[in-house]
Amino acid sequence: MVASPIPTIFFGYAELRAAAAELINQRFSDTLLQKKSFVLGCATGSTPEGVYTDLVKILQTQPLDETRLSTVNLDEYYPIQRTNPHSYHNWMLRTLWKPLATIDARFDYHDQAIIPMGEAPDPQREAKRYEQKIRAWGGVDLQILGIGENGHIAFNEPGSAKDSRTRLVTLTDSTRQANAKFFGGDVSAVPKQAITMGIATILEAKEILVMVSGKQKADIMKKIFSSQEPTPDIPATFLMTHPRVQWYLDAAAASRLP
Ligand code: F6R
């Protein structure tokens, strides 16, 4: 049996996103004090969007050395062209990479940011290359995570194994439905597959920050926090085996916690 984590509960998303941005900034500054570089593991989607906006605001007023910052993304649809406005590559460019380069022109996202290539001709090979690249960068210092309504982390859908690595996966219908809002509401436009970091890859991060907002996540939060043991049926339960995870929930997401 694993001990249930103790979540930090915020009044609403505004407070959650501000605190998450502050934590990232804090970890980045601490790493710089140790004269090291900082690798931020990035999620995409509704939950981290405001966090990145708030982080950019903080860095605008107190710029750090952005040459020592790298970002590693969790996942990308497959197949998708990086220039497609719906690709996570494009989303990252708009939401974080270009704003960071505006603050510090030395932040070169061509060299300092990676995301699986949704246009790679051989997705298995791309997955292997991606794992090697993360390792070559010394691993992720702080991994930001959101949670799917079905308990997925990254695109590790229910049934994913604890020892899974970066690979090509098939998205569930519920995940495609949930993400249709990013494709103008058209579920048929949501790609059927993705390249995602595996559970084992995610658990190798030195620290993890899980952010969950909204009443649509209340049921899955209840299930996760009631689980006695990690189970592939709810991939997020594997996070309970990690020694350094923080859970930031807003009151709506926490409304059904046991
Ligand atoms: C996105 C990702 C997904 C999302 C999850 C929650 O890179 O890996 O696991 O974090 O689907 O998405 P939102 O935040 O849109 O509810």
Residues whose N, C-alpha, C, O or C-beta is under 5 A from the ligand:
A	BS01	F6R	A43 T44 G45 S46 T47 P48 L74 D75 L145 G146 I147 G148 H152 I153 A154 F155
